[in-house]
Each structure stands twice: as structure tokens, then as C-alpha cells.
């Protein structure tokens, strides 16, 4: 019978990391590199400048521990405004990378087999949602009226993104994951408001946190950036071993590394599955009767 002592969370951590725009979410990844993790970033925002500069300042010798692939659809200005310049490829290219991280002269194999010393970073979920919408809008054929069904585009894009999250957080995806997302305020049926991750339309947003055992928020209060671990009236968060943290808000410069250290131990000595105890019983002795 399976034991909770052997749960896959001992080896892998899956994090949903939310904040408002321009709070420095990507830059807070740097202490994980210093701690010894390999970061492999699916970069849909094209905003890695600050992370690069911070790594150059703090641990330049470990800069090669960060691998990234930038994926963005191309746009152009036309008579009706900005439109896609050619096929929408960013979402499909992202799916190929999540299946096999291979492009040009780089081949890192399947992300689901990278192991406990690697962290796959999706930066960001907001732009992945945009790419999913653009792809399904590009693929959608007009109906008999000659118009495209906008609701069908949203529905298909939402389903596609949700399947990505289900895959990344499954027990078969044997790699640490951090999904960076932007927050949006949504009104609930009781007229109160809460913060949810930005998705493809509003129907997906409340579902996104359901997939993650760790859900944290980066805040900026009076110029001080902190990582919030505990829920409040505006947002429902999730943190295993919450009681192991003396403070429920961590310094942004060390927060992610502290979380991984608390949940998993060091990179060199990850928490491994307990080996079953084998009890050796003495062999039965058969006595033969002399004749």
C-alpha cells in the first residue's frame, strides 16, 4: 500500500508564482541558480534582462546554469490595426519544447525527465494564454455566416492551457516547475473581489490554482518586495509546511531559495523516497526422521 512518506512531492516542487506587473517576479529566480539549480526557462515575455544582470552581479560563474528559449508570435501593422504576421506558431513551438527541449544545436531531452536538480520555468502564463488564443484563432474556420465563433476560440484556448497545467503538475512530470503569472482582480457572486491568475478569459482563472500544491504571491509594500505565503482576504494561497516558516512573508531576494530548501532540502541532497524495510525471517528447518 502506498505511503505518504513516499509521495512524489518529496522530490519535486510545483509552484504557481503570482504578482502584479513589473514587481520583479523573474528576477527573484536568481537565488535558485546560486543554490545550485539549473533553470530552463520557456520565455514568452522576452523580459530576462533583469535576471541576467542580477546573475552577473551575484554569481556570474553560474550564468551557464540558465538555459532559455524565447518564443513570440510575429505581428505587423495593417489597415485594420496590428495583426499576426504569418502563422501563429508560438503556442505549438512551446508545446514541442515541453515534449522535447530541442532546437538549433541544443538538445536537452524531455523536460519531464530532467530530475530534481532542474527547474522548468514558464515565464509567463499570461503570454502562454495569449499564444494559445492566437493559435486557435488562426486555426478557426469561419462558419456558414462567414464569421468566426469567438466563444469557441476562447473555449479551445482555455482547454489547451488547462491541459498544459495538468501535465506540468502531474506525478509523471519528474521535474520542478515554476509557473509565473500575473494577477487580476475578479468580482465574486457575493460582490467581493479576489485576486486570481490571469488566464484566457475569466472562466479559466479560478481553475489555475487548483493544479498547484504551492501558490505564492510577490508583493511590493512601501518599496519593499516580499513573497507572501499565507492567504489573506484578497487571495487564497497554498504552502505545504507553512508552520516550518518562522515568518509568513519572505524577503524577495531569498524567498524562492528558502521555499525550495524548506520543502526539498539542498540540491545535492534532495529528499528521497524511503526504502521499504525488508524483514528477514529465519528459514524453516525440516527435521528428517532416521530409520
C-alpha positions in Angstrom: 0.0 0.0 0.0 1.4 3.5 -0.9 2.7 5.6 2.0 2.5 9.4 2.1 6.1 9.2 3.2 6.9 8.3 -0.4 4.8 10.9 -2.1 6.4 12.5 -5.2 6.4 15.9 -3.6 9.5 14.8 -1.7 11.4 15.0 -4.9 9.6 17.7 -7.0 8.1 21.1 -6.2 5.4 22.7 -8.4 4.9 26.4 -7.8 2.4 29.0 -9.1 4.1 32.4 -8.6 1.7 35.4 -8.9 2.3 39.1 -8.9 1.2 42.4 -10.5 3.2 43.6 -13.5 6.7 44.9 -13.0 7.2 43.6 -9.5 10.3 41.7 -10.4 9.0 38.1 -10.5 11.6 36.9 -13.0 14.5 38.5 -11.2 13.6 36.7 -7.9 14.7 33.4 -9.6 18.4 34.3 -9.2 18.9 32.7 -5.7 17.8 29.4 -7.0 20.7 29.5 -9.5 23.1 30.4 -6.7 21.7 27.5 -4.7 22.7 25.1 -7.5 19.6 24.6 -9.5 19.6 24.5 -13.3 16.9 26.8 -14.7 15.4 26.2 -18.1 13.1 29.0 -19.0 10.3 28.9 -21.6 10.5 32.6 -22.2 7.3 34.1 -23.7 7.7 37.5 -22.2 11.1 38.3 -23.6 12.0 40.1 -20.3 15.0 38.3 -19.0 17.2 41.4 -18.9 16.9 42.0 -15.1 17.6 38.3 -14.3 20.7 38.3 -16.5 22.1 41.5 -14.8 21.4 40.2 -11.3 23.2 36.9 -12.0 26.1 38.8 -13.5 26.3 40.8 -10.2 25.7 37.9 -7.8 27.0 34.7 -9.3 28.5 35.2 -12.8 30.2 31.8 -12.9 26.8 30.2 -12.7 25.3 32.1 -15.7 25.5 29.0 -17.8 23.1 27.2 -15.4 20.3 29.1 -17.1 19.0 27.9 -20.4 16.2 29.7 -22.2 14.1 29.7 -25.3 12.3 32.8 -26.3 9.0 32.2 -28.3 6.8 35.0 -29.6 4.4 35.3 -32.5 5.2 37.9 -35.1 2.9 40.8 -35.7 2.6 43.6 -38.2 0.6 46.8 -38.6 -2.1 46.7 -41.3 -5.0 48.8 -42.3 -7.2 47.4 -39.5 -4.5 47.6 -36.8 -1.9 45.1 -35.6 -2.4 41.6 -36.9 -0.4 38.4 -37.0 2.4 38.4 -39.4 2.2 34.8 -40.7 1.0 31.7 -38.9 0.6 31.7 -35.1 3.4 29.3 -34.0 4.4 30.3 -30.5 2.0 28.0 -28.7 2.8 25.0 -30.8 6.5 25.6 -30.6 6.1 25.9 -26.8 4.3 22.5 -26.7 7.2 21.0 -28.7 9.7 22.3 -26.2 7.7 20.8 -23.3 7.8 17.5 -25.1 11.4 17.6 -26.2 13.7 20.6 -25.4 15.4 20.6 -28.8 16.1 23.5 -31.2 19.1 24.5 -33.4 22.2 22.8 -31.8 20.5 22.4 -28.4 19.0 19.1 -27.3 18.2 18.7 -23.6 15.8 15.8 -24.0 12.3 15.6 -22.4 11.6 18.1 -19.6 9.6 15.5 -17.7 12.8 13.5 -17.2 15.1 16.4 -16.1 15.0 15.4 -12.5 15.2 17.1 -9.1 18.2 19.4 -9.8 16.3 21.2 -12.6 13.5 23.8 -12.6 11.3 24.4 -15.6 10.1 28.0 -15.6 7.1 29.2 -17.6 7.5 32.9 -18.0 4.8 33.8 -18.2 1.4 32.0 -18.1 -0.2 35.2 -19.3 1.7 35.2 -22.6 1.2 31.5 -22.9 -2.5 32.1 -22.8 -2.2 34.8 -25.4 -0.2 32.4 -27.6 -2.9 29.7 -27.2 -5.6 32.2 -28.1 -3.8 33.4 -31.2 -3.1 29.8 -32.4 -6.8 28.8 -32.0 -8.0 32.0 -33.6 -5.6 31.4 -36.5 -6.9 27.8 -36.9 -10.6 28.5 -36.5 -12.5 28.4 -39.8 -15.4 30.8 -40.4 -18.9 29.3 -40.1 -21.7 29.4 -42.7 -22.3 33.1 -41.9 -18.7 33.8 -42.8 -17.9 34.8 -39.2 -15.6 33.2 -36.7 -17.2 31.9 -33.4 -15.3 33.9 -30.8 -16.7 31.8 -27.9 -15.3 28.6 -29.5 -11.8 30.2 -29.7 -11.9 31.1 -26.1 -13.1 27.6 -25.1 -10.5 25.8 -27.1 -7.7 28.0 -25.9 -8.8 27.6 -22.2 -8.9 23.8 -22.6 -5.5 23.8 -24.2 -3.9 25.8 -21.4 -5.6 23.8 -18.7 -4.2 20.6 -20.2 -0.7 22.1 -20.1 -1.1 22.8 -16.4 -2.4 19.3 -15.8 0.6 17.9 -17.5 3.2 20.0 -15.7 1.8 19.3 -12.3 1.2 15.5 -12.8 3.3 12.9 -11.0 4.7 11.7 -14.4 6.4 15.1 -14.9 9.5 14.5 -12.9 10.9 18.0 -12.8 10.4 21.0 -10.6 8.2 23.6 -12.1 7.6 27.4 -11.5 4.8 29.0 -13.5 5.0 32.8 -13.3 1.6 34.5 -13.7 0.1 38.0 -13.4 -2.8 38.7 -11.1 -6.2 40.2 -11.9 -9.0 41.3 -9.7 -12.3 39.5 -10.2 -15.7 40.1 -8.6 -17.3 37.1 -7.0 -21.0 36.4 -6.8 -21.2 37.9 -3.3 -19.8 41.2 -4.8 -16.5 40.9 -3.1 -13.3 40.8 -5.1 -10.3 38.4 -5.1 -7.1 38.1 -7.0 -6.8 35.3 -9.5 -4.2 34.4 -12.1 -4.7 35.9 -15.5 -5.9 33.3 -17.9 -7.7 33.1 -21.3 -10.9 34.8 -20.3 -12.2 34.7 -16.8 -13.5 31.2 -16.7 -10.1 29.7 -16.6 -8.6 31.9 -13.9 -10.2 30.4 -10.8 -9.2 26.9 -12.0 -5.5 27.6 -12.4 -4.5 27.5 -8.7 -6.3 24.1 -8.3 -3.4 22.4 -10.0 -0.6 23.7 -7.8 0.4 22.5 -4.3 2.5 25.7 -3.8 0.8 29.0 -4.7 2.6 32.2 -3.6 2.5 35.9 -4.3 5.1 38.6 -4.8 4.1 41.9 -3.1 5.6 45.3 -3.1 4.7 47.3 0.0 6.2 50.7 0.5 9.1 49.8 -1.8 9.9 46.5 0.0 9.4 43.4 -2.1 8.3 40.3 -0.2 7.0 36.8 -1.0 3.6 36.1 0.6 3.0 32.6 1.8 -0.2 32.8 3.7 -3.8 33.6 2.4 -5.5 36.8 3.2 -8.8 38.4 2.4 -7.7 39.2 -1.2 -6.1 35.9 -2.3 -6.1 32.2 -1.3 -2.6 30.8 -1.3 -1.1 27.4 -0.6 2.1 26.4 1.1 3.0 22.9 2.4 5.0 23.0 5.7 3.7 26.5 6.4 4.5 26.0 10.0 8.1 25.5 9.2 8.5 29.1 8.2 9.1 31.5 11.1 7.7 34.4 9.0 4.8 34.1 6.6 6.4 36.8 4.3 9.9 36.2 3.0 12.4 38.6 1.5 12.1 38.6 -2.3 15.9 38.2 -2.7 16.0 34.9 -0.8 12.4 33.7 -0.8 12.3 31.2 -3.6 15.5 29.6 -2.4 14.2 29.4 1.1 11.0 27.8 -0.1 12.8 25.1 -2.1 15.3 24.5 0.8 12.4 24.0 3.3 10.3 21.8 1.0 13.1 19.7 -0.6 16.4 20.2 1.2 19.5 21.1 -0.7 20.1 20.4 -4.4 22.9 18.0 -3.6 20.8 16.0 -1.1 17.2 16.0 -2.2 14.6 14.2 0.0 14.4 10.8 -1.5 11.8 8.1 -1.1 12.1 6.0 1.9 13.3 2.5 1.1 10.9 -0.3 2.3 12.1 -2.2 5.4 12.6 -5.8 4.5 12.2 -8.2 7.4 14.2 -11.4 7.0 12.6 -14.4 8.6 14.7 -17.4 9.6 14.3 -20.3 7.2 12.2 -23.2 8.4 14.2 -26.3 9.3 12.8 -29.6 8.2 13.8 -32.5 10.5 14.2 -35.8 8.9 13.4 -38.9 10.9 16.1 -41.5 11.0 15.2 -45.1 10.1 
